[in-house]
Amino acid sequence: MSRTVFLNGQYLPEEDAKISIFDRGFLMADGVYEVVSVLDGKLLEFDGHLARLERSLNELEMGKPKDYDDLLEINRELVRLNNIESGRVYWQITRGAADRDFVYPKDAEPTLVLFTQEAGLIDTPASKTGIKVIFADDLRWHRRDIKTVQLLYPSMCKMMAKAAGKHDAWLVEDGKITEGSSNNAYIVKDGQIITRELSNDILHGITRNSVLRLAKEAQLQVVERSFTEEEARNADEAFITSATTFVQPVVEIDNAQIGDGTPGPIAKRLLEIYIEESRKTGI
């Protein structure tokens, strides 16, 4: 049985959902997206993702689709129709369909697509064993704070990691870690949680924001600054955060074992309190 998706005002079987070949998301990667996790049938951090979506739209001077104000109800209906207890809802907005031109069209109607994926979010194998990462040069454009659908280079980095027998890549620019291929990156040294400060160089993670707030509330020390490849290799522990992985331990970086090669206590504690908080605040 196929999923039900949402496309421009209609709930449709996925095989019946069609967009124009002239949609600028297809022609130019002229679109933005968000992903909201679903736990116990409830949406997590909806308001944060909506605020970031609106910021991305504004940064790209992109109009809002007709159903923008109904996004919460659309999400809830897709979760209901697809019986999602644990998984994700993806939102994608493009500038719409227009004849191919580098100049933004003036009157194109934005395209709105939402779809769900079932996925386990807690007690995953990776959360229990941790993941291994490689380093890769950060060759992306310099507006990484805008969550666009331009995901080819992150896909290439994940394939590099897979070819090396690892799970993911941490991106490096000028000798400093920016972030993971699809997540924010952290190390722990002498009890300090260290992660790169916010700027145009990294995505302003919604999960990042919540995890750092929860860490401070738990009286853990947080330092927002750049860190080097060598610091990463010599960390006491490391982890990543994202909406789809929550807090995921990293046990190897660039072939260097981190700590004793198992998930560290701070990452495990942050995952516990993040899940606890999410279950209280999901909508």
C-alpha atoms as an extended CHARMM CRD file, in Angstrom:
* protein
*
       283  EXT
         1         1  MET       CA              0.0000000000        0.0000000000        0.0000000000  PROA      1               0.0000000000
         2         2  SER       CA              1.4560000000        3.3550000000       -1.0450000000  PROA      2               0.0000000000
         3         3  ARG       CA              1.8800000000        6.3650000000        1.1760000000  PROA      3               0.0000000000
         4         4  THR       CA             -0.4080000000        9.3370000000        1.0780000000  PROA      4               0.0000000000
         5         5  VAL       CA              1.4880000000       12.5300000000        0.2760000000  PROA      5               0.0000000000
         6         6  PHE       CA              0.4420000000       16.1830000000        0.1230000000  PROA      6               0.0000000000
         7         7  LEU       CA              0.9520000000       18.1900000000       -3.0700000000  PROA      7               0.0000000000
         8         8  ASN       CA             -0.3640000000       21.7130000000       -3.6000000000  PROA      8               0.0000000000
         9         9  GLY       CA             -3.5980000000       21.3670000000       -1.6700000000  PROA      9               0.0000000000
        10        10  GLN       CA             -4.2890000000       17.6700000000       -2.2910000000  PROA      10              0.0000000000
        11        11  TYR       CA             -3.7380000000       14.4470000000       -0.3780000000  PROA      11              0.0000000000
        12        12  LEU       CA             -2.7420000000       11.8760000000       -3.0010000000  PROA      12              0.0000000000
        13        13  PRO       CA             -1.3290000000        8.3560000000       -3.3110000000  PROA      13              0.0000000000
        14        14  GLU       CA              2.3960000000        8.8520000000       -3.8900000000  PROA      14              0.0000000000
        15        15  GLU       CA              2.2390000000        7.3620000000       -7.3890000000  PROA      15              0.0000000000
        16        16  ASP       CA             -0.3610000000        9.9800000000       -8.4170000000  PROA      16              0.0000000000
        17        17  ALA       CA              1.6180000000       13.0060000000       -7.2060000000  PROA      17              0.0000000000
        18        18  LYS       CA              3.1720000000       14.8660000000      -10.1610000000  PROA      18              0.0000000000
        19        19  ILE       CA              4.9450000000       18.1990000000      -10.6180000000  PROA      19              0.0000000000
        20        20  SER       CA              5.9250000000       20.1120000000      -13.7590000000  PROA      20              0.0000000000
        21        21  ILE       CA              9.2140000000       19.3450000000      -15.5080000000  PROA      21              0.0000000000
        22        22  PHE       CA              9.6970000000       23.1220000000      -15.3930000000  PROA      22              0.0000000000
        23        23  ASP       CA              9.5570000000       23.2640000000      -11.6060000000  PROA      23              0.0000000000
        24        24  ARG       CA             12.6140000000       25.2440000000      -10.4770000000  PROA      24              0.0000000000
        25        25  GLY       CA             13.3060000000       22.7340000000       -7.7410000000  PROA      25              0.0000000000
        26        26  PHE       CA             14.0330000000       20.2140000000      -10.5130000000  PROA      26              0.0000000000
        27        27  LEU       CA             15.8080000000       22.6250000000      -12.8750000000  PROA      27              0.0000000000
        28        28  MET       CA             17.7690000000       24.7980000000      -10.4280000000  PROA      28              0.0000000000
        29        29  ALA       CA             17.5760000000       23.1680000000       -6.9630000000  PROA      29              0.0000000000
        30        30  ASP       CA             15.6170000000       26.3510000000       -6.2360000000  PROA      30              0.0000000000
        31        31  GLY       CA             13.8630000000       25.1070000000       -3.1420000000  PROA      31              0.0000000000
        32        32  VAL       CA             14.0790000000       24.6680000000        0.6170000000  PROA      32              0.0000000000
        33        33  TYR       CA             13.0840000000       21.8960000000        2.9610000000  PROA      33              0.0000000000
        34        34  GLU       CA             12.6190000000       20.8490000000        6.5630000000  PROA      34              0.0000000000
        35        35  VAL       CA             12.1960000000       17.5170000000        8.2910000000  PROA      35              0.0000000000
        36        36  VAL       CA             10.2060000000       17.0280000000       11.4790000000  PROA      36              0.0000000000
        37        37  SER       CA             10.5220000000       13.8660000000       13.5270000000  PROA      37              0.0000000000
        38        38  VAL       CA              7.4910000000       11.9760000000       14.7900000000  PROA      38              0.0000000000
        39        39  LEU       CA              7.6950000000       10.1370000000       18.1110000000  PROA      39              0.0000000000
        40        40  ASP       CA              4.7040000000        8.3880000000       19.6830000000  PROA      40              0.0000000000
        41        41  GLY       CA              2.6280000000        9.8330000000       16.8410000000  PROA      41              0.0000000000
        42        42  LYS       CA              3.5200000000       13.4240000000       17.8050000000  PROA      42              0.0000000000
        43        43  LEU       CA              5.4950000000       16.0780000000       15.9240000000  PROA      43              0.0000000000
        44        44  LEU       CA              8.7430000000       17.1840000000       17.5600000000  PROA      44              0.0000000000
        45        45  GLU       CA              9.9880000000       20.7930000000       17.6260000000  PROA      45              0.0000000000
        46        46  PHE       CA              7.4270000000       21.9160000000       15.0520000000  PROA      46              0.0000000000
        47        47  ASP       CA              7.6680000000       25.6330000000       15.8720000000  PROA      47              0.0000000000
        48        48  GLY       CA             11.4580000000       25.6580000000       15.5410000000  PROA      48              0.0000000000
        49        49  HSD       CA             11.3600000000       23.9790000000       12.1430000000  PROA      49              0.0000000000
        50        50  LEU       CA              8.6090000000       26.3170000000       10.9480000000  PROA      50              0.0000000000
        51        51  ALA       CA             10.6330000000       29.3710000000       12.0170000000  PROA      51              0.0000000000
        52        52  ARG       CA             13.7260000000       28.0970000000       10.1920000000  PROA      52              0.0000000000
        53        53  LEU       CA             11.6710000000       27.3380000000        7.0850000000  PROA      53              0.0000000000
        54        54  GLU       CA             10.3520000000       30.8810000000        7.0640000000  PROA      54              0.0000000000
        55        55  ARG       CA             13.8940000000       32.2360000000        7.4390000000  PROA      55              0.0000000000
        56        56  SER       CA             15.0990000000       30.1170000000        4.5050000000  PROA      56              0.0000000000
        57        57  LEU       CA             12.2200000000       31.3880000000        2.3530000000  PROA      57              0.0000000000
        58        58  ASN       CA             12.9910000000       34.9840000000        3.2600000000  PROA      58              0.0000000000
        59        59  GLU       CA             16.7250000000       34.6110000000        2.5640000000  PROA      59              0.0000000000
        60        60  LEU       CA             15.9160000000       33.3280000000       -0.9390000000  PROA      60              0.0000000000
        61        61  GLU       CA             13.1160000000       35.8590000000       -1.5480000000  PROA      61              0.0000000000
        62        62  MET       CA             10.7790000000       32.9290000000       -2.1140000000  PROA      62              0.0000000000
        63        63  GLY       CA              7.0360000000       33.2450000000       -1.7110000000  PROA      63              0.0000000000
        64        64  LYS       CA              4.9380000000       31.0980000000        0.5830000000  PROA      64              0.0000000000
        65        65  PRO       CA              2.5990000000       28.5080000000       -0.9520000000  PROA      65              0.0000000000
        66        66  LYS       CA             -1.1570000000       28.8540000000       -0.5110000000  PROA      66              0.0000000000
        67        67  ASP       CA             -1.3180000000       26.1770000000        2.1850000000  PROA      67              0.0000000000
        68        68  TYR       CA              1.5760000000       27.5330000000        4.2700000000  PROA      68              0.0000000000
        69        69  ASP       CA             -0.6320000000       28.6160000000        7.1730000000  PROA      69              0.0000000000
        70        70  ASP       CA             -2.1050000000       25.1120000000        7.3660000000  PROA      70              0.0000000000
        71        71  LEU       CA              1.2210000000       23.2720000000        7.6990000000  PROA      71              0.0000000000
        72        72  LEU       CA              0.5470000000       22.0100000000       11.2230000000  PROA      72              0.0000000000
        73        73  GLU       CA             -2.7710000000       20.4460000000       10.2780000000  PROA      73              0.0000000000
        74        74  ILE       CA             -1.3260000000       19.0040000000        7.0670000000  PROA      74              0.0000000000
        75        75  ASN       CA              1.4650000000       17.3640000000        9.0760000000  PROA      75              0.0000000000
        76        76  ARG       CA             -0.9900000000       15.9290000000       11.5660000000  PROA      76              0.0000000000
        77        77  GLU       CA             -3.2250000000       14.6080000000        8.8180000000  PROA      77              0.0000000000
        78        78  LEU       CA             -0.3280000000       12.9070000000        7.0150000000  PROA      78              0.0000000000
        79        79  VAL       CA              0.7830000000       11.2980000000       10.2780000000  PROA      79              0.0000000000
        80        80  ARG       CA             -2.7710000000       10.0550000000       10.7640000000  PROA      80              0.0000000000
        81        81  LEU       CA             -3.3220000000        8.8690000000        7.1870000000  PROA      81              0.0000000000
        82        82  ASN       CA              0.0070000000        7.0080000000        7.1070000000  PROA      82              0.0000000000
        83        83  ASN       CA             -0.2610000000        5.7290000000       10.6810000000  PROA      83              0.0000000000
        84        84  ILE       CA              3.1860000000        7.0640000000       11.6370000000  PROA      84              0.0000000000
        85        85  GLU       CA              4.1350000000        6.3460000000       15.2460000000  PROA      85              0.0000000000
        86        86  SER       CA              7.8750000000        6.8000000000       14.7430000000  PROA      86              0.0000000000
        87        87  GLY       CA              9.3720000000        8.4960000000       11.7240000000  PROA      87              0.0000000000
        88        88  ARG       CA              9.5720000000       11.7680000000        9.8630000000  PROA      88              0.0000000000
        89        89  VAL       CA              7.6140000000       14.2960000000        7.8510000000  PROA      89              0.0000000000
        90        90  TYR       CA              9.5380000000       16.0770000000        5.1030000000  PROA      90              0.0000000000
        91        91  TRP       CA              8.4120000000       19.4900000000        3.8410000000  PROA      91              0.0000000000
        92        92  GLN       CA              9.6840000000       20.8480000000        0.5190000000  PROA      92              0.0000000000
        93        93  ILE       CA              8.8710000000       24.2040000000       -1.0310000000  PROA      93              0.0000000000
        94        94  THR       CA             10.1710000000       25.2790000000       -4.4320000000  PROA      94              0.0000000000
        95        95  ARG       CA              9.7940000000       28.5950000000       -6.2200000000  PROA      95              0.0000000000
        96        96  GLY       CA              7.3990000000       26.8580000000       -8.5860000000  PROA      96              0.0000000000
        97        97  ALA       CA              7.1990000000       26.1890000000      -12.3220000000  PROA      97              0.0000000000
        98        98  ALA       CA              8.3830000000       28.7030000000      -14.9210000000  PROA      98              0.0000000000
        99        99  ASP       CA             10.2640000000       28.6610000000      -18.2130000000  PROA      99              0.0000000000
       100       100  ARG       CA             13.9620000000       28.0630000000      -17.5740000000  PROA      100             0.0000000000
       101       101  ASP       CA             15.7540000000       31.2770000000      -16.6540000000  PROA      101             0.0000000000
       102       102  PHE       CA             18.3660000000       32.1830000000      -14.0510000000  PROA      102             0.0000000000
       103       103  VAL       CA             16.3030000000       35.2300000000      -13.0620000000  PROA      103             0.0000000000
       104       104  TYR       CA             13.5830000000       34.5240000000      -10.4840000000  PROA      104             0.0000000000
       105       105  PRO       CA             10.1210000000       34.4300000000      -12.1160000000  PROA      105             0.0000000000
       106       106  LYS       CA              7.7690000000       37.1330000000      -10.8660000000  PROA      106             0.0000000000
       107       107  ASP       CA              4.4870000000       35.2590000000      -10.6750000000  PROA      107             0.0000000000
       108       108  ALA       CA              5.2650000000       31.5490000000      -10.2800000000  PROA      108             0.0000000000
       109       109  GLU       CA              3.1250000000       29.7700000000       -7.6770000000  PROA      109             0.0000000000
       110       110  PRO       CA              5.3490000000       28.0010000000       -5.1290000000  PROA      110             0.0000000000
       111       111  THR       CA              5.1600000000       24.2090000000       -5.0370000000  PROA      111             0.0000000000
       112       112  LEU       CA              4.4720000000       22.5710000000       -1.6560000000  PROA      112             0.0000000000
       113       113  VAL       CA              5.1910000000       18.8780000000       -1.0830000000  PROA      113             0.0000000000
       114       114  LEU       CA              5.0010000000       16.9160000000        2.1720000000  PROA      114             0.0000000000
       115       115  PHE       CA              5.6320000000       13.2180000000        2.6550000000  PROA      115             0.0000000000
       116       116  THR       CA              6.2730000000       10.8280000000        5.5270000000  PROA      116             0.0000000000
       117       117  GLN       CA              8.8160000000        8.1050000000        6.2520000000  PROA      117             0.0000000000
       118       118  GLU       CA              8.5550000000        5.4350000000        8.9070000000  PROA      118             0.0000000000
       119       119  ALA       CA             11.7940000000        5.0760000000       10.8980000000  PROA      119             0.0000000000
       120       120  GLY       CA             13.0120000000        3.9840000000       14.2870000000  PROA      120             0.0000000000
       121       121  LEU       CA             14.2780000000        6.9530000000       16.2990000000  PROA      121             0.0000000000
       122       122  ILE       CA             15.1700000000        5.5070000000       19.6980000000  PROA      122             0.0000000000
       123       123  ASP       CA             17.1620000000        2.4250000000       20.7020000000  PROA      123             0.0000000000
       124       124  THR       CA             18.7270000000        2.3480000000       17.2340000000  PROA      124             0.0000000000
       125       125  PRO       CA             21.8660000000        0.2740000000       16.6340000000  PROA      125             0.0000000000
       126       126  ALA       CA             23.9070000000        3.4360000000       16.0100000000  PROA      126             0.0000000000
       127       127  SER       CA             22.8040000000        5.0050000000       19.3030000000  PROA      127             0.0000000000
       128       128  LYS       CA             24.0740000000        1.9120000000       21.1430000000  PROA      128             0.0000000000
       129       129  THR       CA             27.3730000000        1.3650000000       19.3040000000  PROA      129             0.0000000000
       130       130  GLY       CA             28.1880000000        4.8240000000       17.9360000000  PROA      130             0.0000000000
       131       131  ILE       CA             29.2890000000        5.7140000000       14.4110000000  PROA      131             0.0000000000
       132       132  LYS       CA             32.6220000000        6.1450000000       12.6330000000  PROA      132             0.0000000000
       133       133  VAL       CA             33.3690000000        9.2410000000       10.5590000000  PROA      133             0.0000000000
       134       134  ILE       CA             35.9480000000       10.3610000000        8.0180000000  PROA      134             0.0000000000
       135       135  PHE       CA             37.0830000000       13.8840000000        7.1570000000  PROA      135             0.0000000000
       136       136  ALA       CA             36.1040000000       15.4530000000        3.8220000000  PROA      136             0.0000000000
       137       137  ASP       CA             36.8400000000       18.8960000000        2.3960000000  PROA      137             0.0000000000
       138       138  ASP       CA             33.8690000000       21.2320000000        2.7730000000  PROA      138             0.0000000000
       139       139  LEU       CA             33.2070000000       22.2140000000       -0.8410000000  PROA      139             0.0000000000
       140       140  ARG       CA             29.6550000000       23.4770000000       -0.3860000000  PROA      140             0.0000000000
       141       141  TRP       CA             28.4520000000       27.0000000000       -1.0870000000  PROA      141             0.0000000000
       142       142  HSD       CA             28.7860000000       29.5670000000        1.7100000000  PROA      142             0.0000000000
       143       143  ARG       CA             25.1500000000       29.9330000000        2.6970000000  PROA      143             0.0000000000
       144       144  ARG       CA             24.9010000000       26.6820000000        4.6150000000  PROA      144             0.0000000000
       145       145  ASP       CA             22.5770000000       28.3950000000        7.0840000000  PROA      145             0.0000000000
       146       146  ILE       CA             19.8180000000       28.1790000000        4.4390000000  PROA      146             0.0000000000
       147       147  LYS       CA             18.3180000000       24.6910000000        4.3710000000  PROA      147             0.0000000000
       148       148  THR       CA             18.1140000000       24.2260000000        0.6100000000  PROA      148             0.0000000000
       149       149  VAL       CA             17.5020000000       21.0830000000       -1.4250000000  PROA      149             0.0000000000
       150       150  GLN       CA             21.0790000000       21.3050000000       -2.7950000000  PROA      150             0.0000000000
       151       151  LEU       CA             22.1720000000       18.0080000000       -1.2570000000  PROA      151             0.0000000000
       152       152  LEU       CA             24.4380000000       16.5210000000       -3.9210000000  PROA      152             0.0000000000
       153       153  TYR       CA             27.7350000000       17.2170000000       -2.1550000000  PROA      153             0.0000000000
       154       154  PRO       CA             26.4770000000       15.8580000000        1.1990000000  PROA      154             0.0000000000
       155       155  SER       CA             25.3960000000       12.7470000000       -0.7280000000  PROA      155             0.0000000000
       156       156  MET       CA             28.8780000000       12.5000000000       -2.2410000000  PROA      156             0.0000000000
       157       157  CYS       CA             30.4240000000       12.7680000000        1.2370000000  PROA      157             0.0000000000
       158       158  LYS       CA             28.2240000000        9.9930000000        2.5860000000  PROA      158             0.0000000000
       159       159  MET       CA             29.2910000000        7.8370000000       -0.3630000000  PROA      159             0.0000000000
       160       160  MET       CA             32.9670000000        8.6070000000        0.3990000000  PROA      160             0.0000000000
       161       161  ALA       CA             32.3710000000        7.4480000000        3.9610000000  PROA      161             0.0000000000
       162       162  LYS       CA             30.5940000000        4.3070000000        2.7880000000  PROA      162             0.0000000000
       163       163  ALA       CA             33.4460000000        3.4880000000        0.3960000000  PROA      163             0.0000000000
       164       164  ALA       CA             35.8590000000        3.7850000000        3.3440000000  PROA      164             0.0000000000
       165       165  GLY       CA             33.7500000000        1.4140000000        5.4380000000  PROA      165             0.0000000000
       166       166  LYS       CA             32.5450000000        4.2100000000        7.7520000000  PROA      166             0.0000000000
       167       167  HSD       CA             29.1710000000        5.7860000000        8.4870000000  PROA      167             0.0000000000
       168       168  ASP       CA             29.4890000000        9.5090000000        7.7320000000  PROA      168             0.0000000000
       169       169  ALA       CA             31.8030000000       12.4510000000        7.0900000000  PROA      169             0.0000000000
       170       170  TRP       CA             32.7410000000       15.5440000000        9.0540000000  PROA      170             0.0000000000
       171       171  LEU       CA             33.4410000000       18.4730000000        6.7350000000  PROA      171             0.0000000000
       172       172  VAL       CA             36.6390000000       20.4890000000        7.0720000000  PROA      172             0.0000000000
       173       173  GLU       CA             37.3740000000       24.0480000000        5.9620000000  PROA      173             0.0000000000
       174       174  ASP       CA             40.6400000000       25.8640000000        6.6990000000  PROA      174             0.0000000000
       175       175  GLY       CA             41.6390000000       23.0740000000        9.0600000000  PROA      175             0.0000000000
       176       176  LYS       CA             38.4870000000       23.4290000000       11.1860000000  PROA      176             0.0000000000
       177       177  ILE       CA             35.4210000000       21.2140000000       11.3630000000  PROA      177             0.0000000000
       178       178  THR       CA             32.2830000000       22.9210000000       10.0950000000  PROA      178             0.0000000000
       179       179  GLU       CA             29.6660000000       20.1740000000       10.6130000000  PROA      179             0.0000000000
       180       180  GLY       CA             28.6660000000       16.6960000000        9.5300000000  PROA      180             0.0000000000
       181       181  SER       CA             27.2950000000       15.9360000000        6.0860000000  PROA      181             0.0000000000
       182       182  SER       CA             23.7300000000       16.2450000000        7.4030000000  PROA      182             0.0000000000
       183       183  ASN       CA             24.1760000000       17.0510000000       11.0950000000  PROA      183             0.0000000000
       184       184  ASN       CA             25.9420000000       19.2740000000       13.6020000000  PROA      184             0.0000000000
       185       185  ALA       CA             29.2420000000       18.0130000000       15.0610000000  PROA      185             0.0000000000
       186       186  TYR       CA             30.5040000000       18.0690000000       18.6630000000  PROA      186             0.0000000000
       187       187  ILE       CA             33.4960000000       16.9520000000       20.6550000000  PROA      187             0.0000000000
       188       188  VAL       CA             33.8940000000       16.6490000000       24.4200000000  PROA      188             0.0000000000
       189       189  LYS       CA             37.2250000000       17.4720000000       26.0750000000  PROA      189             0.0000000000
       190       190  ASP       CA             37.8840000000       17.7570000000       29.8140000000  PROA      190             0.0000000000
       191       191  GLY       CA             34.1420000000       17.9230000000       30.4650000000  PROA      191             0.0000000000
       192       192  GLN       CA             33.4910000000       20.7080000000       27.9260000000  PROA      192             0.0000000000
       193       193  ILE       CA             31.0250000000       20.2140000000       25.0620000000  PROA      193             0.0000000000
       194       194  ILE       CA             32.5740000000       22.0080000000       22.0850000000  PROA      194             0.0000000000
       195       195  THR       CA             30.7120000000       22.8130000000       18.8690000000  PROA      195             0.0000000000
       196       196  ARG       CA             31.1690000000       25.3950000000       16.1310000000  PROA      196             0.0000000000
       197       197  GLU       CA             29.4920000000       28.7670000000       16.6900000000  PROA      197             0.0000000000
       198       198  LEU       CA             26.5190000000       29.7950000000       14.5360000000  PROA      198             0.0000000000
       199       199  SER       CA             27.2630000000       31.6050000000       11.2770000000  PROA      199             0.0000000000
       200       200  ASN       CA             26.6100000000       31.2340000000        7.5550000000  PROA      200             0.0000000000
       201       201  ASP       CA             29.1250000000       28.3530000000        7.6320000000  PROA      201             0.0000000000
       202       202  ILE       CA             26.7970000000       25.8250000000        9.2990000000  PROA      202             0.0000000000
       203       203  LEU       CA             23.1370000000       24.9680000000        9.4690000000  PROA      203             0.0000000000
       204       204  HSD       CA             21.4370000000       26.4290000000       12.5210000000  PROA      204             0.0000000000
       205       205  GLY       CA             20.2220000000       23.0840000000       13.8080000000  PROA      205             0.0000000000
       206       206  ILE       CA             16.9040000000       22.9720000000       15.6310000000  PROA      206             0.0000000000
       207       207  THR       CA             18.0240000000       19.8560000000       17.5140000000  PROA      207             0.0000000000
       208       208  ARG       CA             21.3730000000       21.5760000000       18.1640000000  PROA      208             0.0000000000
       209       209  ASN       CA             19.6180000000       24.4790000000       19.8250000000  PROA      209             0.0000000000
       210       210  SER       CA             17.5420000000       22.2050000000       22.0750000000  PROA      210             0.0000000000
       211       211  VAL       CA             20.4400000000       19.9100000000       23.0040000000  PROA      211             0.0000000000
       212       212  LEU       CA             22.6720000000       22.8410000000       23.9820000000  PROA      212             0.0000000000
       213       213  ARG       CA             19.8590000000       24.3290000000       26.0760000000  PROA      213             0.0000000000
       214       214  LEU       CA             19.2900000000       20.9970000000       27.8070000000  PROA      214             0.0000000000
       215       215  ALA       CA             23.0290000000       20.5730000000       28.3800000000  PROA      215             0.0000000000
       216       216  LYS       CA             23.2240000000       23.9470000000       30.1100000000  PROA      216             0.0000000000
       217       217  GLU       CA             20.1670000000       23.1380000000       32.2150000000  PROA      217             0.0000000000
       218       218  ALA       CA             21.9400000000       19.9200000000       33.2650000000  PROA      218             0.0000000000
       219       219  GLN       CA             24.9030000000       22.0400000000       34.4120000000  PROA      219             0.0000000000
       220       220  LEU       CA             27.1450000000       20.8230000000       31.5970000000  PROA      220             0.0000000000
       221       221  GLN       CA             29.6940000000       23.2680000000       30.1940000000  PROA      221             0.0000000000
       222       222  VAL       CA             29.1240000000       24.3280000000       26.5770000000  PROA      222             0.0000000000
       223       223  VAL       CA             31.7120000000       26.1600000000       24.4570000000  PROA      223             0.0000000000
       224       224  GLU       CA             30.7100000000       27.3960000000       21.0020000000  PROA      224             0.0000000000
       225       225  ARG       CA             33.8980000000       27.7220000000       18.9430000000  PROA      225             0.0000000000
       226       226  SER       CA             35.6690000000       26.1550000000       16.0060000000  PROA      226             0.0000000000
       227       227  PHE       CA             37.7850000000       23.0670000000       16.6400000000  PROA      227             0.0000000000
       228       228  THR       CA             40.5120000000       21.4400000000       14.5890000000  PROA      228             0.0000000000
       229       229  GLU       CA             40.9490000000       18.0040000000       13.0590000000  PROA      229             0.0000000000
       230       230  GLU       CA             43.5920000000       17.2260000000       15.6710000000  PROA      230             0.0000000000
       231       231  GLU       CA             41.2800000000       18.2550000000       18.5080000000  PROA      231             0.0000000000
       232       232  ALA       CA             38.6240000000       15.9700000000       17.0720000000  PROA      232             0.0000000000
       233       233  ARG       CA             40.9980000000       12.9980000000       16.8810000000  PROA      233             0.0000000000
       234       234  ASN       CA             42.0570000000       13.5550000000       20.5040000000  PROA      234             0.0000000000
       235       235  ALA       CA             38.5880000000       14.1920000000       21.9600000000  PROA      235             0.0000000000
       236       236  ASP       CA             37.3780000000       12.3470000000       25.0490000000  PROA      236             0.0000000000
       237       237  GLU       CA             34.0990000000       11.6950000000       23.2670000000  PROA      237             0.0000000000
       238       238  ALA       CA             32.1560000000       13.0120000000       20.2720000000  PROA      238             0.0000000000
       239       239  PHE       CA             28.6350000000       13.0550000000       18.8870000000  PROA      239             0.0000000000
       240       240  ILE       CA             26.3320000000       14.5100000000       16.2620000000  PROA      240             0.0000000000
       241       241  THR       CA             22.8140000000       15.9360000000       16.4500000000  PROA      241             0.0000000000
       242       242  SER       CA             20.0270000000       16.2150000000       13.8970000000  PROA      242             0.0000000000
       243       243  ALA       CA             16.2600000000       15.9420000000       13.7390000000  PROA      243             0.0000000000
       244       244  THR       CA             16.5530000000       12.4010000000       12.3560000000  PROA      244             0.0000000000
       245       245  THR       CA             19.2300000000       11.0460000000       14.7020000000  PROA      245             0.0000000000
       246       246  PHE       CA             18.6330000000       13.1010000000       17.8760000000  PROA      246             0.0000000000
       247       247  VAL       CA             22.0000000000       12.6730000000       19.6910000000  PROA      247             0.0000000000
       248       248  GLN       CA             24.2220000000       10.0240000000       18.0980000000  PROA      248             0.0000000000
       249       249  PRO       CA             27.6210000000        9.0850000000       19.5550000000  PROA      249             0.0000000000
       250       250  VAL       CA             30.7590000000        9.0840000000       17.3940000000  PROA      250             0.0000000000
       251       251  VAL       CA             33.3600000000        6.4750000000       18.3890000000  PROA      251             0.0000000000
       252       252  GLU       CA             35.9470000000        6.9120000000       15.6240000000  PROA      252             0.0000000000
       253       253  ILE       CA             37.1490000000        9.9880000000       13.7350000000  PROA      253             0.0000000000
       254       254  ASP       CA             39.5770000000        9.7210000000       10.8170000000  PROA      254             0.0000000000
       255       255  ASN       CA             40.5950000000        6.2290000000       11.9830000000  PROA      255             0.0000000000
       256       256  ALA       CA             41.3370000000        7.4700000000       15.5170000000  PROA      256             0.0000000000
       257       257  GLN       CA             39.4060000000        5.7230000000       18.2990000000  PROA      257             0.0000000000
       258       258  ILE       CA             37.5290000000        8.1830000000       20.4950000000  PROA      258             0.0000000000
       259       259  GLY       CA             37.6880000000        7.4040000000       24.2040000000  PROA      259             0.0000000000
       260       260  ASP       CA             37.3750000000        3.6720000000       24.7520000000  PROA      260             0.0000000000
       261       261  GLY       CA             35.6020000000        3.1860000000       21.4240000000  PROA      261             0.0000000000
       262       262  THR       CA             32.0950000000        3.0970000000       22.9160000000  PROA      262             0.0000000000
       263       263  PRO       CA             29.4490000000        5.8360000000       23.3110000000  PROA      263             0.0000000000
       264       264  GLY       CA             30.5410000000        8.3400000000       25.9450000000  PROA      264             0.0000000000
       265       265  PRO       CA             28.5820000000        9.2780000000       29.0820000000  PROA      265             0.0000000000
       266       266  ILE       CA             27.7710000000       12.8470000000       28.0460000000  PROA      266             0.0000000000
       267       267  ALA       CA             26.3440000000       11.8190000000       24.6650000000  PROA      267             0.0000000000
       268       268  LYS       CA             24.2930000000        9.0680000000       26.3060000000  PROA      268             0.0000000000
       269       269  ARG       CA             22.9780000000       11.4660000000       28.9510000000  PROA      269             0.0000000000
       270       270  LEU       CA             22.0610000000       14.1250000000       26.3740000000  PROA      270             0.0000000000
       271       271  LEU       CA             20.1770000000       11.5380000000       24.3240000000  PROA      271             0.0000000000
       272       272  GLU       CA             18.2110000000       10.4630000000       27.3950000000  PROA      272             0.0000000000
       273       273  ILE       CA             17.1780000000       13.9700000000       28.3660000000  PROA      273             0.0000000000
       274       274  TYR       CA             16.4140000000       14.9660000000       24.7660000000  PROA      274             0.0000000000
       275       275  ILE       CA             14.0390000000       12.0070000000       24.3380000000  PROA      275             0.0000000000
       276       276  GLU       CA             12.4530000000       12.7440000000       27.7170000000  PROA      276             0.0000000000
       277       277  GLU       CA             11.9250000000       16.3890000000       26.7640000000  PROA      277             0.0000000000
       278       278  SER       CA             10.6090000000       15.4800000000       23.3060000000  PROA      278             0.0000000000
       279       279  ARG       CA              7.9850000000       13.1630000000       24.7220000000  PROA      279             0.0000000000
       280       280  LYS       CA              6.7410000000       15.9700000000       26.9490000000  PROA      280             0.0000000000
       281       281  THR       CA              6.6270000000       18.6610000000       24.2760000000  PROA      281             0.0000000000
       282       282  GLY       CA              5.5790000000       16.8290000000       21.0680000000  PROA      282             0.0000000000
       283       283  ILE       CA              2.3470000000       18.0810000000       19.5150000000  PROA      283             0.0000000000
